[in-house]
């Protein structure tokens, strides 16, 4: 089953837009504490990895 998804992973990564670094700078500058993170529905995890 995993092989079905592995073949498509590269295409998915190429087609999916990434998040601009400015987005994370904006979020960080508008939050007082950075010791903990709350991952709410980040989908495939691209934002969490960033």
C-alpha positions as CSV (number, residue, x, y, z in Angstrom):
1,X,0.0,0.0,0.0
2,X,2.8,2.4,0.8
3,X,4.2,2.1,-2.7
4,X,1.1,3.7,-4.1
5,X,1.8,6.9,-2.1
6,X,5.6,6.9,-2.6
7,X,5.2,7.3,-6.3
8,X,3.1,10.4,-6.0
9,X,5.0,12.1,-3.1
10,X,7.4,13.8,-5.4
11,X,4.7,15.2,-7.7
12,X,2.7,16.3,-4.7
13,X,5.7,18.1,-3.2
14,X,6.4,19.9,-6.5
15,X,2.8,21.0,-7.0
16,X,1.9,22.1,-3.5
17,X,2.9,25.7,-2.9
18,X,5.2,26.4,0.1
19,X,4.7,29.0,2.7
20,X,6.7,32.2,2.5
21,X,9.3,32.8,5.3
22,X,7.5,36.2,6.0
23,X,4.5,34.3,7.2
24,X,6.4,32.6,10.0
25,X,8.2,35.9,10.9
26,X,4.8,37.6,11.1
27,X,3.3,34.9,13.4
28,X,6.4,34.8,15.6
29,X,6.5,38.6,16.0
30,X,2.8,38.5,17.1
31,X,3.1,35.8,19.7
32,X,4.7,36.5,23.1
33,X,6.1,33.1,23.9
34,X,7.8,30.5,21.7
35,X,8.5,27.7,24.2
36,X,5.5,25.6,23.1
37,X,3.7,25.1,19.8
38,X,0.2,24.0,19.0
39,X,-0.1,22.2,15.7
40,X,-3.7,22.8,14.6
41,X,-4.7,21.1,11.4
42,X,-1.5,21.7,9.4
43,X,-2.5,19.1,6.9
44,X,0.6,17.4,5.5
45,X,2.9,19.0,8.0
46,X,4.8,21.5,5.8
47,X,4.1,24.3,8.2
48,X,5.1,22.2,11.2
49,X,8.4,21.3,9.6
50,X,9.1,25.0,8.8
